[in-house]
Amino acid sequence: MATTADLESDRLSALHTLRILDTPPEERFDRLTRIAVAVFDTAISTVTLIDEDRQWHKACLGVDSREDDRAVSFCSVAIEKPRPLIVPDATQDPRFADNRLVTGPPHIRFYAGIPLTTATGFRVGTLCVIDTKPRAFGDEELALLHDLARIAEDELNHKELSAALAAWRESEQRFRAVFHESAIGMTMVDADGRLVEANLAFAAMVDIQPDELRGLPVSAITHPAERDNDDVGQLFAGQIDRLRRERRYVRPDGTWFWGALTASMLRDREGRPDVAIGMIEDITERKEVERLKDELVSVVGHELRTPLTSIRGSLGLLEAGIAGELPQEATDMVAIARQNTERLSRLVDETLDLERLQAGRVELEVRGVTALELLQSTAQVVQHVADDAGVELLWEAPADLQLHVDPDRIVQALVNLVGNAIKFSPPGGSVRTIVKAHGSEVLISVRDEGRGIPLDQLEAVFERFRQVDASDHREKGGTGLGLPITRAIVEQHAGRIWAESEPGAGSTFRITLPLPLAKPPIAVYDRRAPRREALARAARRLGRRVTTFADPDALAEADGFALVLVAGAGIEDLDPGLPVVRVEGEDEDLDAAVAEALR
C-alpha cells in the first residue's frame, strides 16, 4: 500500500514533468486571472502550483510576489482533496485564523480554490480567487470558477486548443447566465462609453428595458453634475485597473438614485481592451441615512452646546460658593456634576469637530512653522497634566526643521497623542516625542512606556469611541474621539498616521507629513466645497502649498500663485489673471490627474 510520502513523491514527479515551474508569465494563464477578478469582483486571483516547500504562481493578479512558503499556502490545503476549498471568512476558520497572510498583508478574508489535476490524476495546484473581505460564494459562481479551472488545467496539460475553446464557450454561457440573472445591476460598456449589455436588475433601477439600453451612451443615464468624469475612458486607456465610486443615475422621468459602481476591464485573447464590466448597487437609502445622521449629529451638537454651557457655568458658580457654603456632600455632588458636564461638552465639541473634518468643511490655515515651535506649543498644553501624573516629557527636534502646516491643527493632533501617552504611562515613566526629517517627509513619533496595544487593535484604536479595553473608559476617561480626530487632521495635511506596539513594552504613534518643496504656491477654486477640498488635498500630497477659494472675486484680488486648479464648477466665473488648469479625475486617480496638471 502506498504511503503518504510515496504519494507526495509521485505528485511532485508529475508536477516537475509539466516543466512549467519558474517559467516566465504567459498570456494563456494571465488572462484567466484577469477574467476571474473581473467576473467575481475579487482583489486577487492566481494560478498556483505547489512544490516541495513553496507555492509558486504561474499567473497572479493583485499580489506582487510570485512565490511564498508552502506552510502559509491556502492552495496547499486546497489540493489535499479533489473538491473545491471555500473559505468564506478566514478569521473564523481555525485552519487559517493565525496565518500571517490573514493577520498581515494581503489580509486574506475570502478564498475559493479549485484543484488543478495532471493528465495522470495528481493534484498539483489551483485556480483561486481571493478577497480582503468576507463573502459568500453561490453555486453558479462555483460552477463558473470550476469552468475557468478546467481551462487552466487544459493549458497545464497541453490539451488541444479546440477542447479549451469548447470549455470557454460553455464558461461564457455560464457567465452570461450569471450576468443576466444577478440581483445586482450589471453592465457592459464599450470604449465609446456606450452600453453593450445590461442585465434585468440594472434595467429595473433605471426604469428602461434592457433592449432599449443597448447602444445608449452611459452619459444619457448619468446625473448632469457627474457627466464630466470620463471613467470608462480611463479604464480603456489603462490609467486605472479598477474603478470604485458612488455616482447618481437618472431615470427617464427625471428622478435619480445613488449607485455604488465597481468596474473592471475585460480583454480579448490578444490582451486588447474589450469591454468594461460594471456592477451597480442601489445605495440611495444608505446615502439618505448618512445624510440624516450627519444632520442629526450637527443639529443635536449645536442644540446641546448652549444649555451645556449654561449648566456648566451655574455648577461652577455653586461650587465657588455664590449661593453660600454648601454641605460637604452637596459640594462633592456639584463637583461630580460639573466634571461630567465638562466631559459631555468636550464630547459634543469633538463630535462636531470630527464631523466637520471628515466632511471636508474645515479650511486649513497653512503657514510655515518650525518643528520646535509645534513642540513648544504642545508642551504648554500638556505639561501640567504630565506633572500631575508624575510622567516625564522628553522632546527632540532639529532647530532648523520647518513644516508647512496649520499649526493649530497639528498641535491639536500632538496634544491628543501626547495626552493619551501620559494617561497610559505609569508614574515615573516618560513620554518621548521626536520630530525628524525622513526623506521627503517629516516623521513625528510619540512613544510611551505603558502596557502597549494588542496587535489586533493597532488599527481599531483609530475608530470612533473605540477603547483597547472596556475598563479604559472608566479608568482613563476621555471621549474616544481623540485618535479619530487626529487621523482626520493628519490626512487633511496629506499625511499618514499609524500605531506600533509590543504588549507590555509601550506604544509608539507615528505621523508622516510632506516637507514643503521650493515650488510656488497654487490656488484651488471650485464652487463645490467637497471637490475643492479633494483637489487641495491631492495637491498637498504632492508637497505643494495650497490656498483654496470659494469666491472668484477674492481669487482675482489674490497674488503670489503660480496657477489655479479647478474641477469645473464655476470655471466660467474666473478671471484671475493666472493660468487656469482644469482637473479631470475622481477618487483613486485624482492624485495622478493633479500631478499631470501641475507638470
Secondary structure, DSSP 4 states (H G I P E B T S, - for coil): ---HHHHHHHHHHHHHHT--TTPPP-HHHHHHHHHHHHHHT-SEEEEEEE-SSEEEEEEEES-S-SEEEGGG-HHHHHTTSSS-EEES-GGG-TTTTT-HHHHSTT---EEEEEEEE-TTS-EEEEEEEEESS-----HHHHHHHHHHHHHHHHHHTT--HHHHHHHHHHHHHHHHHHHHH-SSEEEEE-TTSBEEEE-HHHHHHHT--HHHHTT-BGGGGB-GGGTT--HHHHHHTTS-SEEEEEEEEE-TTS-EEEEEEEEEEEE-TTS-EEEEEEEEEE-HHHHHHHHHHHHHHHHHHHHHHHHHHHHHHHHHHHHHTTT-PPPHHHHHHHHHHHHHHHHHHHHHHHHHHHHHHHTT------EEEEHHHHHHHHHHHHHHHHHHHT-EEEEE--TT-EEEE-HHHHHHHHHHHHHHHHHTSPTT-EEEEEEEEETTEEEEEEE--SS---GGGTTGGGSTT--SSHHHHHHH---S-HHHHHHHHHHHTT-EEEEEE-TTS-EEEEEEEEPPPSS--EEEE-SSHHHHHHHHHHHHHTT--EEEES-HHHHHH--S-S-EEE-STTGGG---SS-EEE----GGGHHHHHHHHT-
